[in-house]
């Protein structure tokens, strides 16, 4: 069987960023002991359902998991190893805000077994950081990056582009500076206006004008050219890495392998079923106390749904999707999963490549991925 990954969600943040639609919550106090007990119980429930498979990766996401006490992180890692066992080269990632307070814990977190950190730098411009609602400034963020590079074997950081008023020259200069820090992985995310966020309200009231599609496409092409030239080609639509530095945990998602999700709002895919935990922290704790786990949804997935999800995830990758392997997983033929006529047409336009039974979106087609997927995936 393929790799098994574990995602652990820590839902708490110091403040809510105006662009963020993740399951994050601001609380004046957090009962760490109660959360340790609940997360361990949630983990035990999943381990009983999926025994005998070693973990290839663990990912602490949020929220802001760098706010977790290192002792709690260590306890969860130790319990995961006890329950499943670890692959020899397990990747253990923790998302972190680049504040001085959280960076002070980086060396302690490294001693718990965390060997990869993903920093939310988001920008190298103080005015932009204020616009994005970030609690750190550039100086503090870069100091945290330096500490992270000393503490962890692998470091990645995020930047947000297509910000209002951002020119190509501005972004090129910022990206050039970012490449100078020497990390093996960078995530470049286009600013999107998500429903329910403060930014959506600003757009709706005319107080924020998003970048237009043509300008976003130009910025995306700049990402591709600069990152490739620097030796960090795109292996996924928004993620760039030196060879061997790709996020193995995220590849588990994109390759549609099994992953366990515990903690508030966490999603999982295991044993051909979809799982989802209660989102609100208090509801999650109540569910664990009541049922011994935080599950809100546990639903078997049909072969057609699994094929659709695998295509939607896998076509984000530069490597694309092996249709024969997906047929083996789902029992469906390629003709049942994808629209052959649409593929021929899009291949003729240079938007995808279907040679050798592997379906791949071309660099030219990747900016249009959201529009291409409904054409490619068969009506199943």
VONUTI-774128 format. One line per field, with one value per residue (C-alpha): x negated, y, z; residue in one letter. Coordinates in Angstrom, 3 decimals, padded with zeros to 6 digits. Example, Ala and Ser with C-alpha at 12.3 -4.5 7.8 and 13.67 -1.06 7.14 Angstrom:
c1: c(-012.300 | -013.670) $
c2: c(-004.500 | -001.060) $
c3: c(007.800 | 007.140) $
res: c(A | S) $
//
This chain:
c1: c(000.000 | -001.045 | -002.242 | -000.095 | -000.188 | 001.115 | 002.459 | 002.947 | 004.922 | 004.258 | 007.068 | 005.828 | 004.317 | 003.303 | 005.509 | 007.533 | 005.951 | 008.381 | 007.678 | 007.828 | 010.681 | 008.908 | 010.441 | 008.736 | 010.023 | 008.873 | 009.257 | 008.065 | 007.028 | 006.385 | 006.620 | 003.555 | 004.215 | 007.749 | 006.465 | 003.743 | 006.301 | 008.718 | 006.118 | 004.689 | 008.170 | 008.895 | 005.587 | 006.315 | 009.654 | 008.017 | 005.116 | 007.553 | 009.149 | 005.897 | 003.414 | 000.199 | -000.901 | -003.859 | -003.555 | -005.532 | -004.764 | -003.120 | -001.942 | -000.951 | 001.308 | 003.651 | 004.409 | 000.936 | -000.652 | -003.865 | -001.778 | -001.609 | -003.839 | -006.775 | -005.934 | -002.523 | -004.072 | -006.524 | -003.720 | -001.696 | -004.694 | -005.607 | -002.047 | -001.847 | -005.046 | -003.689 | -000.395 | -001.678 | -005.467 | -007.499 | -009.007 | -012.788 | -012.867 | -009.632 | -008.964 | -007.471 | -006.384 | -005.053 | -003.539 | -004.842 | -004.306 | -007.607 | -007.278 | -010.071 | -007.915 | -007.306 | -010.847 | -012.100 | -010.594 | -012.114 | -015.098 | -012.837 | -010.428 | -013.321 | -014.218 | -010.684 | -011.271 | -009.970 | -012.398 | -010.694 | -009.073 | -006.822 | -006.973 | -004.180 | -006.372 | -003.743 | -005.611 | -008.962 | -007.322 | -006.165 | -003.256 | -001.969 | -002.287 | -000.123 | 002.413 | 002.461 | 003.078 | -000.147 | -001.491 | -005.166 | -007.233 | -009.928 | -012.821 | -011.137 | -010.161 | -013.669 | -015.109 | -012.654 | -013.699 | -017.339 | -016.498 | -014.474 | -017.361 | -019.598 | -017.080 | -015.538 | -016.957 | -014.362 | -012.683 | -009.951 | -008.193 | -005.075 | -004.680 | -001.450 | -001.399 | 001.192 | 001.735 | 003.583 | 001.197 | -001.658 | -003.582 | -005.640 | -008.806 | -007.823 | -007.183 | -010.344 | -012.458 | -010.709 | -011.038 | -014.696 | -015.328 | -013.420 | -015.506 | -018.617 | -017.698 | -018.602 | -015.636 | -014.913 | -011.161 | -008.904 | -005.117 | -003.827 | -000.109 | 002.023 | 004.160 | 007.702 | 010.821 | 012.429 | 016.088 | 016.646 | 013.359 | 012.863 | 011.336 | 014.544 | 016.476 | 014.037 | 014.366 | 018.147 | 018.219 | 015.747 | 012.982 | 010.636 | 010.050 | 008.433 | 005.771 | 007.231 | 006.830 | 004.331 | 002.013 | 002.303 | 001.322 | -001.744 | -002.787 | -002.279 | -004.520 | -007.157 | -007.022 | -007.616 | -010.515 | -012.365 | -011.936 | -012.976 | -016.050 | -016.967 | -016.717 | -013.328 | -010.922 | -007.200 | -006.226 | -002.678 | -000.750 | -001.865 | -004.817 | -008.446 | -011.336 | -014.869 | -014.900 | -014.295 | -012.943 | -009.288 | -006.763 | -006.233 | -003.174 | -001.434 | -002.388 | -000.366 | 002.703 | 002.037 | 001.280 | 004.497 | 002.925 | 004.407 | 004.110 | 005.524 | 006.875 | 007.385 | 008.241 | 010.975 | 012.148 | 009.499 | 010.340 | 009.088 | 009.175 | 008.681 | 009.955 | 011.966 | 013.868 | 013.918 | 013.722 | 014.283 | 013.995 | 016.177 | 014.802 | 015.556 | 013.043 | 015.678 | 017.815 | 014.790 | 013.981 | 017.587 | 017.664 | 014.480 | 015.867 | 019.140 | 017.922 | 014.201 | 013.419 | 014.080 | 015.780 | 018.602 | 018.646 | 017.491 | 018.691 | 017.733 | 016.739 | 017.894 | 015.350 | 016.569 | 016.061 | 012.596 | 011.610 | 012.894 | 011.063 | 007.845 | 007.932 | 008.686 | 005.765 | 003.310 | 003.606 | 002.223 | -001.105 | -003.712 | -003.913 | -000.165 | 001.906 | 001.154 | 004.550 | 003.733 | 002.760 | 005.926 | 007.967 | 006.398 | 007.369 | 010.955 | 011.945 | 012.999 | 011.642 | 009.905 | 012.919 | 015.153 | 012.913 | 011.911 | 013.460 | 011.314 | 012.610 | 011.928 | 008.432 | 007.646 | 008.888 | 006.948 | 003.819 | 004.091 | 004.152 | 001.013 | 002.809 | 002.133 | 000.164 | 001.714 | -001.221 | -002.004 | 001.176 | 000.169 | 002.305 | 000.373 | 001.372 | -001.213 | -002.927 | -000.770 | 002.385 | 001.621 | 002.880 | 006.186 | 006.475 | 009.775 | 011.382 | 009.856 | 010.857 | 014.622 | 013.783 | 011.317 | 013.158 | 015.909 | 019.463 | 019.304) $
c2: c(000.000 | 003.619 | 006.007 | 006.896 | 010.501 | 012.120 | 015.673 | 017.313 | 020.555 | 023.208 | 025.738 | 028.704 | 031.981 | 035.240 | 037.099 | 036.367 | 037.498 | 039.267 | 036.903 | 033.665 | 031.169 | 028.358 | 026.897 | 029.262 | 030.780 | 033.408 | 032.420 | 034.280 | 031.036 | 027.471 | 024.488 | 022.605 | 019.539 | 019.209 | 019.520 | 016.962 | 014.477 | 015.146 | 014.923 | 011.706 | 010.185 | 011.265 | 009.748 | 006.474 | 006.168 | 006.466 | 004.183 | 001.404 | 001.728 | 001.865 | -000.416 | -001.899 | 000.899 | 003.095 | 006.864 | 008.510 | 012.046 | 014.155 | 017.711 | 020.126 | 022.729 | 025.411 | 027.873 | 028.501 | 025.260 | 027.087 | 028.366 | 024.801 | 024.080 | 021.957 | 019.392 | 018.852 | 018.485 | 015.947 | 013.987 | 013.791 | 012.714 | 010.021 | 008.705 | 008.642 | 006.586 | 004.228 | 003.775 | 003.344 | 003.323 | 005.614 | 005.168 | 005.467 | 008.913 | 010.312 | 013.976 | 015.934 | 019.453 | 022.248 | 025.487 | 028.560 | 032.275 | 034.165 | 036.078 | 036.394 | 034.767 | 031.649 | 031.544 | 031.293 | 027.780 | 026.574 | 024.764 | 023.090 | 022.054 | 020.593 | 018.438 | 016.987 | 015.415 | 018.180 | 018.221 | 020.605 | 023.989 | 026.045 | 029.767 | 032.186 | 035.133 | 036.192 | 039.349 | 041.125 | 044.549 | 046.083 | 047.995 | 044.832 | 042.860 | 045.465 | 045.225 | 041.433 | 041.742 | 040.016 | 040.456 | 040.517 | 042.965 | 042.111 | 042.377 | 040.070 | 037.634 | 037.368 | 036.885 | 034.004 | 032.556 | 032.672 | 030.888 | 028.284 | 027.581 | 026.967 | 024.731 | 022.577 | 020.463 | 021.680 | 025.078 | 026.413 | 029.747 | 031.230 | 034.446 | 035.982 | 037.707 | 039.477 | 042.009 | 045.226 | 047.652 | 045.135 | 045.600 | 043.010 | 044.896 | 044.986 | 041.255 | 040.433 | 042.371 | 040.714 | 037.251 | 037.826 | 038.796 | 035.744 | 033.410 | 034.811 | 033.211 | 029.774 | 027.683 | 024.481 | 025.058 | 028.062 | 028.329 | 031.216 | 031.765 | 034.120 | 036.342 | 035.067 | 036.580 | 033.814 | 033.827 | 034.894 | 036.768 | 040.432 | 040.941 | 039.667 | 042.347 | 045.002 | 043.819 | 043.740 | 047.315 | 048.557 | 049.273 | 046.650 | 046.017 | 042.644 | 042.301 | 041.484 | 038.047 | 039.093 | 040.671 | 037.584 | 035.419 | 037.591 | 037.300 | 033.522 | 033.252 | 035.319 | 032.854 | 029.949 | 031.506 | 032.897 | 029.824 | 027.431 | 029.528 | 029.429 | 025.618 | 025.458 | 024.376 | 024.121 | 020.590 | 021.759 | 024.779 | 026.972 | 025.035 | 025.145 | 023.047 | 021.936 | 018.272 | 016.114 | 019.005 | 018.609 | 018.364 | 014.621 | 015.167 | 017.392 | 014.979 | 012.367 | 014.597 | 015.426 | 011.809 | 010.783 | 008.421 | 007.738 | 010.368 | 010.623 | 013.987 | 014.718 | 017.905 | 020.515 | 020.675 | 018.224 | 016.236 | 012.741 | 010.144 | 006.592 | 003.176 | 004.738 | 006.948 | 010.690 | 011.978 | 015.412 | 016.569 | 019.153 | 022.604 | 024.721 | 023.915 | 023.616 | 021.301 | 019.154 | 018.775 | 017.900 | 015.267 | 013.629 | 013.586 | 012.123 | 009.669 | 009.189 | 010.968 | 014.297 | 012.918 | 014.878 | 013.070 | 009.578 | 008.700 | 005.927 | 007.320 | 005.796 | 004.865 | 007.780 | 010.284 | 008.927 | 009.196 | 012.763 | 013.799 | 012.098 | 013.926 | 017.278 | 016.851 | 015.117 | 017.499 | 020.233 | 018.399 | 018.818 | 015.001 | 014.762 | 011.591 | 008.049 | 006.994 | 003.269 | 003.441 | 005.385 | 002.759 | 000.090 | 002.073 | 002.759 | -000.036 | 002.528 | 002.728 | 005.863 | 006.497 | 006.531 | 009.023 | 011.561 | 013.098 | 011.860 | 014.388 | 017.291 | 015.964 | 015.765 | 019.312 | 020.740 | 018.821 | 020.366 | 023.800 | 022.970 | 023.081 | 019.492 | 016.394 | 012.926 | 010.889 | 007.458 | 007.157 | 009.988 | 013.122 | 016.328 | 019.976 | 021.961 | 025.057 | 027.065 | 025.397 | 025.494 | 029.093 | 027.937 | 024.806 | 025.697 | 026.224 | 023.081 | 020.579 | 020.563 | 019.906 | 017.090 | 015.117 | 012.931 | 013.334 | 010.378) $
c3: c(000.000 | -000.453 | 002.238 | 005.241 | 006.464 | 009.648 | 009.820 | 013.238 | 013.380 | 016.030 | 015.582 | 017.610 | 016.383 | 018.006 | 015.509 | 012.370 | 009.095 | 006.735 | 003.811 | 005.816 | 005.496 | 007.368 | 010.514 | 012.949 | 016.163 | 018.636 | 022.293 | 025.370 | 027.047 | 025.887 | 028.243 | 026.986 | 029.142 | 027.757 | 024.209 | 024.755 | 026.053 | 023.174 | 020.404 | 021.828 | 021.980 | 018.411 | 017.301 | 019.102 | 017.308 | 013.896 | 014.754 | 015.632 | 012.186 | 010.196 | 011.993 | 010.719 | 008.393 | 009.247 | 008.959 | 006.182 | 007.353 | 010.048 | 009.472 | 012.237 | 010.613 | 011.751 | 012.991 | 014.336 | 015.570 | 016.524 | 019.460 | 020.782 | 023.776 | 022.574 | 025.258 | 023.623 | 020.173 | 021.597 | 023.272 | 020.047 | 017.978 | 020.499 | 020.572 | 016.778 | 016.668 | 019.316 | 017.492 | 013.934 | 013.825 | 011.606 | 008.186 | 008.393 | 006.742 | 008.189 | 007.451 | 010.376 | 009.428 | 011.610 | 010.317 | 012.107 | 012.242 | 012.005 | 015.251 | 017.779 | 020.474 | 018.402 | 016.991 | 020.569 | 020.630 | 017.340 | 018.852 | 021.436 | 018.661 | 016.678 | 019.663 | 019.690 | 016.267 | 013.998 | 011.077 | 008.674 | 009.253 | 006.998 | 007.793 | 006.941 | 005.922 | 003.300 | 002.229 | 002.412 | 002.594 | 005.880 | 004.358 | 002.705 | 005.943 | 007.655 | 004.811 | 005.206 | 008.949 | 009.906 | 013.438 | 012.379 | 010.344 | 007.800 | 010.258 | 012.746 | 010.011 | 008.614 | 012.098 | 012.577 | 009.208 | 010.276 | 013.530 | 011.633 | 009.271 | 012.261 | 014.056 | 011.308 | 008.532 | 006.021 | 005.814 | 003.532 | 003.539 | 001.955 | -000.005 | -001.286 | -004.677 | -006.859 | -004.117 | -005.032 | -006.716 | -006.981 | -010.237 | -012.067 | -011.162 | -007.477 | -007.399 | -009.340 | -006.830 | -003.866 | -005.358 | -006.176 | -002.564 | -001.319 | -003.461 | -001.844 | 001.500 | 000.151 | 001.298 | -000.576 | -000.829 | -001.387 | -001.687 | -003.796 | -003.363 | -005.408 | -003.199 | -003.567 | -002.064 | -000.039 | 001.068 | 004.645 | 005.014 | 005.835 | 002.385 | 000.770 | 002.645 | 001.432 | -002.170 | -001.938 | -000.654 | -003.273 | -000.755 | -002.213 | -005.920 | -006.671 | -009.360 | -012.784 | -014.365 | -017.047 | -014.481 | -012.261 | -015.235 | -015.877 | -012.227 | -012.358 | -015.426 | -013.648 | -010.739 | -013.081 | -014.959 | -011.939 | -009.758 | -012.523 | -013.281 | -009.579 | -009.418 | -007.666 | -010.420 | -009.766 | -008.794 | -007.962 | -009.140 | -006.208 | -004.787 | -005.866 | -004.616 | -005.223 | -006.307 | -003.234 | -001.153 | -002.139 | 000.697 | 001.013 | 003.183 | 000.651 | -002.133 | -000.245 | -000.666 | -004.304 | -005.215 | -003.454 | -000.962 | 002.473 | 005.175 | 008.680 | 009.858 | 013.562 | 015.428 | 014.810 | 011.198 | 009.979 | 006.847 | 006.067 | 003.317 | 004.494 | 003.478 | 000.617 | 003.060 | 003.690 | 007.260 | 008.723 | 012.333 | 014.089 | 013.262 | 016.302 | 019.056 | 021.759 | 019.602 | 018.850 | 022.548 | 023.317 | 020.563 | 021.869 | 025.402 | 024.148 | 021.502 | 022.039 | 018.752 | 017.032 | 013.918 | 012.346 | 008.983 | 008.016 | 004.536 | 002.097 | -001.303 | -004.581 | -007.215 | -009.334 | -006.506 | -005.732 | -009.387 | -009.594 | -006.426 | -007.524 | -010.860 | -009.254 | -006.867 | -009.172 | -012.088 | -009.842 | -010.030 | -012.743 | -012.879 | -013.579 | -013.143 | -014.264 | -015.637 | -015.584 | -011.899 | -011.122 | -012.967 | -010.768 | -007.657 | -008.665 | -011.040 | -013.636 | -017.163 | -018.442 | -020.687 | -017.608 | -015.785 | -018.434 | -021.540 | -024.425 | -026.938 | -024.587 | -023.884 | -027.598 | -028.109 | -025.142 | -026.144 | -029.592 | -027.960 | -025.988 | -022.640 | -021.622 | -022.545 | -022.611 | -023.912 | -022.493 | -020.431 | -018.100 | -018.126 | -017.379 | -017.503 | -019.470 | -018.038 | -020.432 | -019.155 | -015.420 | -014.866 | -016.404 | -014.256 | -012.586 | -015.996 | -017.510 | -014.823 | -015.619 | -019.278 | -018.558 | -015.890 | -017.298 | -016.039 | -013.679) $
res: c(X | X | X | X | X | X | X | X | X | X | X | X | X | X | X | X | X | X | X | X | X | X | X | X | X | X | X | X | X | X | X | X | X | X | X | X | X | X | X | X | X | X | X | X | X | X | X | X | X | X | X | X | X | X | X | X | X | X | X | X | X | X | X | X | X | X | X | X | X | X | X | X | X | X | X | X | X | X | X | X | X | X | X | X | X | X | X | X | X | X | X | X | X | X | X | X | X | X | X | X | X | X | X | X | X | X | X | X | X | X | X | X | X | X | X | X | X | X | X | X | X | X | X | X | X | X | X | X | X | X | X | X | X | X | X | X | X | X | X | X | X | X | X | X | X | X | X | X | X | X | X | X | X | X | X | X | X | X | X | X | X | X | X | X | X | X | X | X | X | X | X | X | X | X | X | X | X | X | X | X | X | X | X | X | X | X | X | X | X | X | X | X | X | X | X | X | X | X | X | X | X | X | X | X | X | X | X | X | X | X | X | X | X | X | X | X | X | X | X | X | X | X | X | X | X | X | X | X | X | X | X | X | X | X | X | X | X | X | X | X | X | X | X | X | X | X | X | X | X | X | X | X | X | X | X | X | X | X | X | X | X | X | X | X | X | X | X | X | X | X | X | X | X | X | X | X | X | X | X | X | X | X | X | X | X | X | X | X | X | X | X | X | X | X | X | X | X | X | X | X | X | X | X | X | X | X | X | X | X | X | X | X | X | X | X | X | X | X | X | X | X | X | X | X | X | X | X | X | X | X | X | X | X | X | X | X | X | X | X | X | X | X | X | X | X | X | X | X | X | X | X | X | X | X | X | X | X | X | X | X | X | X | X | X | X | X | X | X | X | X | X | X | X | X | X | X | X | X | X | X) $
//
